[in-house]
Amino acid sequence: MRRGRDRTASTAATASAHTVEGYLLARAHHDQAHREAGLLCSRMPWLTTAQADDITRHYVEQRLEATRCMLRETVDRAARLRQEYEDRYAALRRDLLIRHTVATCAVLACAVGAGTLAGLIAR
């Protein structure tokens, strides 16, 4: 019973760690987009503060949306690859089981044949 609780606690801790990691990565992307927008606006000294803020806001929104799309595509691709690998693994396991079964049957048939031959010779 204790192992079940340990696993549950470990799973919860892992999930929490992934959540924190995701938040930190999202925050890092947001900060990077904000810095890039600031650099872009600094190259346009004629902008008013309101215009620079507006461009920054639009740039950050657009950049974060592009990042979300890229991450969704990556997650989808990872899921497809995982499924392909799992399917291939299952096929390999099935083939290996069949081969071992055939080999076991062949060894058993040889053993029975050798036993029968030994019994016939002993008569």
C-alpha positions in Angstrom: 0.0 0.0 0.0 2.9 2.4 0.8 4.3 2.0 -2.7 1.0 3.1 -4.2 1.2 6.3 -2.2 4.8 6.9 -3.0 4.0 6.5 -6.7 1.1 8.9 -6.4 3.2 11.4 -4.6 6.0 11.0 -7.2 3.5 11.5 -10.0 2.0 14.6 -8.4 5.5 16.0 -7.8 6.5 15.3 -11.4 3.3 16.9 -12.7 3.9 20.0 -10.5 7.5 20.2 -11.8 6.3 20.1 -15.4 3.7 22.8 -14.7 6.4 25.0 -13.1 8.7 24.3 -16.0 6.0 25.2 -18.5 5.3 28.4 -16.8 8.9 29.4 -16.7 9.4 28.6 -20.4 6.3 30.6 -21.3 7.5 33.5 -19.2 11.0 33.3 -20.8 9.3 33.4 -24.3 7.2 36.4 -23.2 10.2 38.3 -21.9 12.2 37.5 -25.0 9.4 38.8 -27.2 9.2 41.9 -25.1 12.9 42.6 -25.5 12.7 42.1 -29.2 9.8 44.5 -29.5 11.8 47.0 -27.4 14.7 46.7 -29.8 12.4 47.1 -32.8 10.8 50.2 -31.3 14.2 51.7 -30.4 15.2 51.6 -34.1 12.2 53.9 -34.7 12.8 57.0 -32.6 10.0 58.9 -34.2 7.4 56.8 -32.5 5.4 58.2 -29.6 5.3 56.3 -26.4 1.7 55.2 -27.1 2.7 54.0 -30.6 5.7 52.2 -29.2 3.5 50.5 -26.6 1.0 49.5 -29.2 3.7 48.1 -31.5 5.2 46.2 -28.5 1.8 44.8 -27.5 1.0 43.6 -31.1 4.5 42.2 -31.6 4.4 40.3 -28.3 0.9 38.9 -29.1 2.0 37.8 -32.6 5.2 36.3 -31.4 3.5 34.4 -28.6 0.9 33.1 -31.0 3.6 31.9 -33.4 5.4 30.2 -30.5 2.1 28.5 -29.4 1.5 27.2 -33.0 5.1 25.9 -33.2 4.7 24.1 -29.8 1.4 22.6 -30.8 2.9 21.3 -34.0 5.8 19.9 -32.1 3.5 18.2 -29.6 1.4 16.7 -32.4 4.5 15.4 -34.2 5.8 13.9 -30.9 2.5 12.1 -30.4 2.5 10.8 -34.0 6.1 9.6 -33.6 5.2 8.0 -30.2 2.3 6.1 -31.8 4.5 5.0 -34.7 7.2 3.7 -32.4 4.6 1.9 -30.1 3.0 0.3 -33.2 6.4 -0.8 -34.4 7.4 -2.1 -31.0 4.2 -4.1 -30.7 4.8 -5.6 -34.1 8.3 -6.6 -33.2 7.2 -8.1 -29.9 4.5 -10.1 -31.7 7.0 -11.4 -34.3 9.5 -12.3 -31.6 6.8 -14.2 -29.7 5.9 -16.1 -32.8 9.5 -17.0 -33.6 10.1 -18.1 -30.0 7.0 -20.2 -30.1 8.0 -21.9 -33.4 11.5 -22.5 -32.1 10.1 -24.0 -28.8 7.8 -26.2 -30.8 10.7 -27.3 -33.0 12.9 -28.1 -30.0 10.1 -30.0 -28.4 9.4 -32.0 -31.6 13.1 -32.9 -31.8 13.1 -34.0 -28.2 10.1 -36.1 -28.7 11.6 -37.6 -31.8 14.9 -38.3 -30.1 13.1 -39.9 -27.2 11.0 -42.1 -29.5 14.1 -43.1 -31.5 15.9 -43.9 -28.3 13.0 -46.0 -27.1 12.9 -47.9 -30.5 16.6 -48.6 -30.4 16.4 -49.8 -26.8 14.0 -52.5 -27.8 
